[in-house]
Structure formats: C-alpha cells, structure tokens
Amino acid sequence: MFSQIVEITLMNLRNIPSRLGSSSVIVVGIAGVVAVLVGLLSMAVGFSRALETTSLENRALLLRDGSNSELSSGMDVAAANIVSRLEGIEVASPELYVIADIPKRATGTPANMVIRGMRSAGLEVRPEAEIVNGRLFETGKNELIAGVKAVAEFEGLELGSEVQFRASTWTVVGHFETGGSAYESEVWGDLAVAQAVFRRGGSISSMRLLLADPALLEPLAEQIQQDPRLDLALKSEEEFYSGQAEDRAALINTFGYSVGVIMAIGAVFAALNTMYSAVSTRTVEIATLRALGFSSMPVVVSVIIESLALALLGGLLGAAVVYLLFDGYTASTLNNASFSQVAFDFAVTPELLRIGVTWALGLGLVGGLFPAVRAARLPITVALRGE
C-alpha cells in the first residue's frame, strides 16, 4: 500500500503544472489567509513586547493605591520622600505623567503623547536609556528629549524644533533610545518646569524605584501598605506593563483570529472547488488505477497529499510575504490604560510563522479530504464510462 501511495502521489504532483491555473487558486487563497492572520498577530506580539520590555527586574513603580495607570495616579512630595528613604531603595525618581495632543505624521490629526517630567534620577533608574542625538535637557529650562519612536510617529520633534504645550514653548534638544520599549514613545523634560506649565503645583504622578535586590519588592510593598501615612501601592514594572498589554493584545488577537476564520472559510471553499475539479478531470485515470489493482486508500491519501502540498506552498508564500513586509514595521496604537499612543514594531516571530503554516495545512487537509473520499468511492464502471 505504501508503494501504491508513493506512485499515485508522484503522478499527481507531476501533473500539477498542467493544472497551474486551478492549483494557484489554492496557493494564493491560503497565502492570503496566512499573511493576514500572521500580520495581525504580529501586531499584538509587537505591542506586548514594547510594553513588557519596558520593565527591569529590579525596578518598581509607586502609584496611588487603587490606580491602574500613571495618568490616574497622584501623590504629594512628602509621601514620596518617605518612600524614597526606605532601606533597600538605591535610586528614587519622582515623575509627572501628563498627556498632550500633537499631530501624527501619518494622518496629521492630533493624538495623545506622553510628556514625562523628571529629575536627573529619572535617567539613573533607567540605565537602558541612551541619548543618540543631541543632549540631555537642562534643569529649569523648557527643554525636551524625545524617544526615537515618538520622533517617527509625531510631527515637530526633530532636533532643534520648538513645540507648544499649554501656551509654553519647549525646545527639543535630544533624542533617546531605550531598547525598543514603550518609553521611546514619550518625551521627557524637567520635572519642576513640567509641574509649573501643567499647573500641578508640587504633586507628582508616580515614582520609579531602583531596588538593591528584586527580592525586596514584596517586603517593601507590604511596608508601604501598612504605613498609615501612605495611601500608596508598590508593584513591579513587569506586573504593571503586563497588565497594560493584556487587554489590547487580547483585542488584537481576537480580531486577528476572527478575520482569519472568515478568510479561511473562503480559502477552504476555493480548495474544495479546485480539488473537486482536479478529481473530476481525472475520473477515468483514477478508475483505471483501481481497475489495475490499486486500492481506494492510496487514492484518498494521494489526493490529500496533493492538497496539503499546495496548501504548504501557499502557507510558506504567505509567511514569506508577511515577514518581508511587516517584520520590524513601526506603527502605533492607543493604549487604553494610559490613554496615550504607544509606538511599536510588528514582530513576526517563528511561533507566529509556525501558527500560519499550521493553519495552511489544516485548510489543505479539509479542502482535500472530501474530494479524495469522493474519488475513492466512485464505482469503477461508472468512472470508466466518464459519467
């Protein structure tokens, strides 16, 4: 039986060039499904990666108790100073987190961008931050440094440009990178100046803490929770950004799979139609093989293998297209938790490519199974008469 399967399968595959037009319907249809599915899923992976790579193991975030974002958080300097003096904290960076409208390059329409006010300690708690163009802002001046993704996504953040916020003019004096994290979608300036411009008095939104040891996080969080003077909560950056990424990534994944299923239905019908046509044109040929002693099973298997081969070709084509066009492509979306735009790179990972090819093979199997069974069950005498 194995030798029969090999012989019939090789014959079917050699005949594919004679059915190039109909066979290409399967290849192109499945390639489209894989390209769209993997492309959308790579968006979710890229968004999650941008947020999750923002965290460091020994860095924690202090927010007002009950707040799930820096935008909704707030604390006074006195409370922040109490926490900053706790044992085990190496560097404390009080920060102001505000949102401002600035036009996007792609559309020209205003979108939310994060302005983060900080002191020099803000760079100390972020050792991954690196000035790649220009210089750091100076204390007491209306100067900004912009993340490289913010520069790519928003207008007017080129080196030396002037930006208007709340009737005040700021000068962009530098650009920075943070290894592709969400920080690259922000602009940073002096804390005191930001507090004055945005009328926040002496209040801050959050505080970044660099811990001497990651194991100190839980004891410090418990100590802060039990202090009656503080209405604050300490959490790891990993926990914070994972929570922010979860909802948006889930939405993108749901949308991606929904679109993929709709397209997959069309691709399956295209495969069914193509394979039924291929079987019907070879009815006499299949009947002759069975009359010569070939059993039904090799016929079924050979038709399925042909369908899988075309589906695999389509899957690889779709995977190649989406990898070449979208891997590393920069886009931005609204982060509902922070109410700001987060720029990120599409990430076409090996896992997503595996998912795409698996989908392609699944579609090929479904598309080839029923025509294969029909070919095997057709009575030999009827098939030989071409009916």
MARLOPA-639969 format. One record per residue (C-alpha): residue number from 1; chain; x, y, z. Coordinates in Angstrom, 2 decimals. Example, Ala and Ser with C-alpha at 12.3 -4.5 7.8 and 13.67 -1.06 7.14 Angstrom:
<nodes>
     i   ch         x         y         z
     1    A     12.30     -4.50      7.80
     2    A     13.67     -1.06      7.14
</nodes>
This chain:
<nodes>
     i   ch         x         y         z
     1    A      0.00      0.00      0.00
     2    A      2.85      2.38      0.78
     3    A      4.35      1.88     -2.68
     4    A      0.94      2.49     -4.25
     5    A      0.59      5.76     -2.30
     6    A      4.04      6.88     -3.46
     7    A      3.36      6.05     -7.10
     8    A     -0.03      7.77     -7.28
     9    A      1.16     10.79     -5.30
    10    A      4.17     11.33     -7.54
    11    A      1.93     11.07    -10.58
    12    A     -0.47     13.66     -9.13
    13    A      2.34     16.06     -8.23
    14    A      3.91     15.76    -11.69
    15    A      0.55     16.72    -13.21
    16    A      0.21     19.92    -11.17
    17    A      1.85     22.10    -13.90
    18    A     -0.93     21.05    -16.29
    19    A     -3.45     22.43    -13.75
    20    A     -1.42     25.50    -12.87
    21    A     -4.35     27.92    -13.05
    22    A     -6.69     25.99    -10.75
    23    A     -3.88     24.96     -8.40
    24    A     -2.79     28.57     -7.97
    25    A     -6.24     29.35     -6.56
    26    A     -5.43     27.22     -3.51
    27    A     -1.92     28.63     -3.17
    28    A     -2.94     32.29     -3.42
    29    A     -6.04     31.89     -1.26
    30    A     -4.20     30.18      1.58
    31    A     -1.25     32.58      1.26
    32    A     -3.69     35.45      1.82
    33    A     -5.14     33.81      4.93
    34    A     -1.70     33.20      6.41
    35    A     -0.42     36.69      5.57
    36    A     -3.40     38.44      7.17
    37    A     -3.52     36.19     10.22
    38    A      0.20     36.35     10.97
    39    A      0.31     40.08     10.20
    40    A     -2.41     40.87     12.73
    41    A     -0.99     38.56     15.37
    42    A      2.46     40.12     14.90
    43    A      0.88     43.44     15.78
    44    A     -0.29     42.05     19.13
    45    A      3.12     40.50     19.81
    46    A      4.92     43.74     18.94
    47    A      2.62     45.81     21.17
    48    A      3.05     43.44     24.11
    49    A      6.81     43.29     23.58
    50    A      7.07     47.11     23.58
    51    A      5.39     47.28     26.98
    52    A      6.92     44.21     28.56
    53    A     10.49     45.14     27.58
    54    A      9.96     48.43     29.40
    55    A     10.43     46.68     32.72
    56    A     13.58     45.77     34.62
    57    A     13.71     43.07     37.26
    58    A     14.93     45.40     40.00
    59    A     12.77     48.40     39.06
    60    A      9.42     49.09     40.72
    61    A      6.63     51.60     40.25
    62    A      4.94     53.51     43.06
    63    A      1.35     54.66     42.41
    64    A     -1.57     55.91     44.46
    65    A     -3.34     52.90     45.95
    66    A     -6.14     51.77     43.64
    67    A     -4.70     53.39     40.49
    68    A     -4.02     51.17     37.49
    69    A     -2.17     53.77     35.45
    70    A      0.15     56.70     35.95
    71    A     -2.42     59.02     34.38
    72    A     -4.96     58.34     37.14
    73    A     -2.38     58.33     39.92
    74    A     -1.22     61.19     42.09
    75    A      0.77     61.75     45.29
    76    A      2.37     64.57     47.22
    77    A      6.09     65.05     47.56
    78    A      6.03     64.37     51.31
    79    A      4.72     60.85     50.78
    80    A      7.23     60.26     48.01
    81    A     10.07     61.38     50.26
    82    A      9.02     58.90     52.96
    83    A      9.21     56.04     50.49
    84    A     12.49     57.17     48.95
    85    A     14.22     56.89     52.34
    86    A     13.19     53.27     52.91
    87    A     16.02     50.76     53.22
    88    A     16.75     48.83     50.02
    89    A     15.93     51.65     47.59
    90    A     19.02     52.74     45.67
    91    A     17.51     55.46     43.46
    92    A     14.08     57.11     43.57
    93    A     12.72     59.17     40.68
    94    A      9.57     61.26     41.32
    95    A      7.83     61.86     37.99
    96    A      4.91     63.75     36.47
    97    A      2.92     61.96     33.77
    98    A      0.73     64.14     31.53
    99    A     -0.86     63.85     28.10
   100    A     -0.71     66.41     25.29
   101    A     -2.10     66.50     21.76
   102    A      0.39     66.52     18.93
   103    A     -0.24     65.74     15.22
   104    A      0.73     62.32     13.89
   105    A      2.95     62.20     10.83
   106    A      0.79     59.64      9.02
   107    A     -2.55     61.44      9.32
   108    A     -1.86     64.98     10.51
   109    A     -4.57     64.57     13.16
   110    A     -3.85     65.21     16.86
   111    A     -3.09     62.18     19.03
   112    A     -2.17     61.71     22.67
   113    A      1.53     61.74     23.51
   114    A      3.10     61.25     26.93
   115    A      5.13     64.08     28.45
   116    A      7.10     62.84     31.45
   117    A      8.62     65.32     33.87
   118    A     11.60     64.02     35.83
   119    A     14.82     64.93     37.55
   120    A     18.27     63.55     36.77
   121    A     17.36     60.47     38.82
   122    A     14.93     59.55     36.03
   123    A     17.91     58.60     33.86
   124    A     19.62     56.81     36.74
   125    A     16.68     54.43     37.26
   126    A     16.61     53.76     33.50
   127    A     20.12     52.57     32.66
   128    A     18.84     51.36     29.29
   129    A     18.14     54.96     28.21
   130    A     20.75     56.36     25.84
   131    A     20.93     59.77     24.18
   132    A     21.51     59.03     20.49
   133    A     21.18     62.54     19.13
   134    A     21.76     65.92     20.79
   135    A     21.97     66.21     24.58
   136    A     20.01     65.86     27.81
   137    A     17.57     68.61     28.87
   138    A     18.85     71.12     31.42
   139    A     17.23     71.70     34.81
   140    A     14.90     74.71     34.95
   141    A     14.62     75.11     31.17
   142    A     11.80     74.39     28.75
   143    A     13.73     71.63     27.02
   144    A     12.68     68.15     25.94
   145    A     14.28     64.95     24.79
   146    A     12.11     62.74     22.57
   147    A     12.05     58.97     22.18
   148    A     13.01     57.77     18.71
   149    A      9.60     56.20     18.11
   150    A      7.86     59.40     19.17
   151    A     10.02     61.24     16.63
   152    A      8.97     58.76     13.94
   153    A      5.26     58.90     14.79
   154    A      4.65     62.56     15.69
   155    A      5.33     65.83     13.89
   156    A      7.65     68.55     15.11
   157    A     10.01     66.54     17.32
   158    A     13.13     66.91     15.19
   159    A     16.28     68.12     16.91
   160    A     16.05     71.88     17.47
   161    A     12.29     72.03     16.85
   162    A     10.01     74.08     19.08
   163    A      6.79     72.56     20.43
   164    A      3.84     74.34     22.04
   165    A      2.32     72.90     25.23
   166    A     -0.16     74.87     27.36
   167    A      0.85     78.23     25.87
   168    A      4.52     77.50     26.57
   169    A      7.29     76.81     24.08
   170    A      9.61     73.83     24.51
   171    A     12.75     73.10     22.52
   172    A     13.68     69.56     21.51
   173    A     17.36     69.21     22.43
   174    A     17.88     65.45     22.14
   175    A     16.60     62.04     21.08
   176    A     16.89     58.87     23.13
   177    A     16.51     55.11     22.82
   178    A     15.52     52.55     25.45
   179    A     15.93     49.28     23.59
   180    A     12.57     49.41     21.82
   181    A     10.45     49.81     24.96
   182    A      7.32     51.95     25.39
   183    A      9.46     54.76     26.82
   184    A     10.54     55.52     23.24
   185    A      7.00     56.79     22.57
   186    A      7.39     59.54     25.20
   187    A      9.10     62.92     25.56
   188    A     10.92     63.83     28.77
   189    A     11.59     67.18     30.38
   190    A     12.49     68.79     33.70
   191    A     10.05     67.92     36.50
   192    A      9.79     71.40     38.05
   193    A      9.16     73.07     34.70
   194    A      6.51     70.49     33.76
   195    A      4.75     70.97     37.12
   196    A      4.62     74.73     36.54
   197    A      3.48     74.55     32.90
   198    A      0.77     71.96     33.56
   199    A     -0.29     73.61     36.84
   200    A      0.38     70.60     39.04
   201    A      1.97     72.52     41.94
   202    A      4.28     70.17     43.84
   203    A      2.38     66.98     43.09
   204    A      3.68     64.06     41.08
   205    A      2.01     61.15     39.31
   206    A      4.31     58.28     40.18
   207    A      7.76     57.33     41.35
   208    A     10.22     54.89     39.79
   209    A     12.36     52.99     42.29
   210    A     15.57     51.13     41.59
   211    A     15.91     48.38     44.20
   212    A     19.12     46.97     45.57
   213    A     17.65     43.46     45.18
   214    A     14.47     42.35     43.34
   215    A     13.65     40.15     46.35
   216    A     13.00     43.34     48.35
   217    A      9.90     44.19     46.29
   218    A      7.36     42.25     48.36
   219    A      8.68     43.34     51.80
   220    A      8.77     46.97     50.65
   221    A      5.26     46.74     49.18
   222    A      3.99     45.31     52.47
   223    A      5.78     48.00     54.48
   224    A      4.26     50.77     52.34
   225    A      0.80     49.19     52.54
   226    A      0.88     49.09     56.34
   227    A      2.18     52.66     56.82
   228    A     -0.84     54.80     57.89
   229    A      0.80     57.91     56.44
   230    A      0.78     56.46     52.93
   231    A     -2.04     55.73     50.54
   232    A      0.30     54.19     48.00
   233    A      0.94     50.84     46.32
   234    A      4.20     49.42     45.04
   235    A      4.33     46.95     42.17
   236    A      6.97     45.64     39.82
   237    A      7.21     47.19     36.39
   238    A      6.74     43.74     34.87
   239    A      3.39     43.33     36.62
   240    A      2.33     46.86     35.71
   241    A      3.14     46.69     31.99
   242    A      1.91     43.12     31.58
   243    A     -1.46     44.26     32.86
   244    A     -1.50     47.18     30.43
   245    A     -0.57     44.99     27.47
   246    A     -3.06     42.21     28.20
   247    A     -6.33     43.87     27.19
   248    A     -5.11     45.47     23.98
   249    A     -3.21     42.37     22.87
   250    A     -6.29     40.22     23.56
   251    A     -8.41     42.56     21.44
   252    A     -5.96     42.43     18.54
   253    A     -5.67     38.63     18.78
   254    A     -9.46     38.23     18.81
   255    A     -9.79     40.46     15.78
   256    A     -6.94     38.67     14.00
   257    A     -8.39     35.21     14.52
   258    A    -11.89     36.41     13.57
   259    A    -10.65     37.81     10.28
   260    A     -8.53     34.70      9.77
   261    A    -11.53     32.40     10.23
   262    A    -13.64     34.39      7.76
   263    A    -10.87     34.29      5.16
   264    A    -10.19     30.64      5.92
   265    A    -13.78     29.71      5.07
   266    A    -13.31     31.29      1.65
   267    A     -9.97     29.53      1.19
   268    A    -11.47     26.15      2.10
   269    A    -14.25     26.56     -0.47
   270    A    -11.63     27.53     -3.06
   271    A     -9.59     24.43     -2.18
   272    A    -12.66     22.21     -2.30
   273    A    -13.67     23.55     -5.68
   274    A    -10.16     23.16     -7.06
   275    A     -9.67     19.62     -5.75
   276    A    -13.14     18.52     -6.90
   277    A    -12.28     19.86    -10.34
   278    A     -8.93     18.07    -10.29
   279    A    -10.60     14.81     -9.30
   280    A    -13.38     15.12    -11.88
   281    A    -10.89     15.64    -14.72
   282    A     -9.00     12.52    -13.61
   283    A    -12.03     10.29    -13.04
   284    A    -11.10      7.82    -15.79
   285    A     -7.47      7.88    -14.71
   286    A     -8.37      7.08    -11.08
   287    A    -10.82      4.37    -12.16
   288    A     -8.15      2.77    -14.37
   289    A     -5.73      2.67    -11.45
   290    A     -8.32      0.99     -9.28
   291    A     -9.13     -1.49    -12.07
   292    A     -5.42     -2.35    -12.25
   293    A     -5.42     -3.30     -8.59
   294    A     -4.76     -0.05     -6.73
   295    A     -6.92      0.13     -3.62
   296    A     -9.07      3.07     -2.54
   297    A     -6.85      4.14      0.35
   298    A     -3.83      5.14     -1.80
   299    A     -6.16      7.22     -3.95
   300    A     -7.55      9.04     -0.92
   301    A     -4.11      9.64      0.58
   302    A     -2.59     10.83     -2.70
   303    A     -5.33     13.44     -3.27
   304    A     -4.96     14.69      0.32
   305    A     -1.18     14.90     -0.05
   306    A     -1.58     16.92     -3.24
   307    A     -3.92     19.33     -1.44
   308    A     -1.51     19.56      1.52
   309    A      1.41     20.24     -0.82
   310    A     -0.43     23.15     -2.45
   311    A     -1.53     24.43      0.98
   312    A      2.03     24.22      2.30
   313    A      3.27     26.21     -0.68
   314    A      0.59     28.81     -0.01
   315    A      1.43     28.91      3.69
   316    A      5.14     29.40      3.03
   317    A      4.38     32.09      0.46
   318    A      2.10     33.95      2.86
   319    A      4.62     33.62      5.69
   320    A      7.43     34.94      3.49
   321    A      5.36     37.91      2.33
   322    A      4.31     38.97      5.83
   323    A      7.84     38.52      7.18
   324    A      9.42     40.62      4.44
   325    A      6.78     43.36      4.54
   326    A      5.85     43.62      8.23
   327    A      8.63     42.34     10.49
   328    A     10.06     45.44     12.15
   329    A      7.41     47.74     10.64
   330    A      6.70     50.60     13.06
   331    A      3.11     51.51     13.91
   332    A      1.26     52.97     16.87
   333    A     -1.99     52.33     18.68
   334    A     -3.85     53.75     21.63
   335    A     -3.01     52.17     24.97
   336    A     -6.37     52.31     26.76
   337    A     -4.76     52.03     30.20
   338    A     -2.52     55.07     29.75
   339    A     -4.77     56.86     27.22
   340    A     -1.74     57.55     25.02
   341    A     -0.25     56.39     21.77
   342    A      2.36     53.63     22.02
   343    A      4.62     53.11     19.03
   344    A      5.87     49.58     18.47
   345    A      7.43     47.31     15.86
   346    A      5.49     44.44     14.32
   347    A      7.14     41.20     15.46
   348    A      6.80     38.27     13.04
   349    A      8.18     35.59     15.33
   350    A      8.97     31.93     14.49
   351    A      6.00     30.94     16.66
   352    A      3.63     33.05     14.55
   353    A      5.08     31.61     11.34
   354    A      4.50     28.13     12.74
   355    A      0.89     29.03     13.53
   356    A      0.42     30.35      9.99
   357    A      1.82     27.23      8.33
   358    A     -0.25     25.03     10.66
   359    A     -3.38     26.89      9.60
   360    A     -2.40     26.42      5.96
   361    A     -2.00     22.66      6.38
   362    A     -5.31     22.46      8.23
   363    A     -7.07     24.26      5.39
   364    A     -5.37     21.98      2.86
   365    A     -6.47     18.88      4.76
   366    A    -10.11     19.99      4.89
   367    A    -10.02     21.12      1.27
   368    A     -8.64     17.80      0.03
   369    A    -10.44     15.30      2.25
   370    A    -13.92     15.33      0.73
   371    A    -12.81     15.30     -2.93
   372    A    -10.44     12.43     -2.06
   373    A    -13.22     10.38     -0.49
   374    A    -15.48     11.02     -3.48
   375    A    -12.78      9.84     -5.86
   376    A    -12.26      6.64     -3.89
   377    A    -15.96      5.84     -3.56
   378    A    -16.90      6.38     -7.20
   379    A    -17.87      3.00     -8.79
   380    A    -15.20      1.82    -11.21
   381    A    -17.63      1.00    -14.02
   382    A    -19.30      4.38    -13.80
   383    A    -15.94      6.19    -13.66
   384    A    -14.56      4.31    -16.68
   385    A    -17.53      5.47    -18.76
   386    A    -16.67      9.05    -17.69
   387    A    -20.06      9.61    -16.02
</nodes>
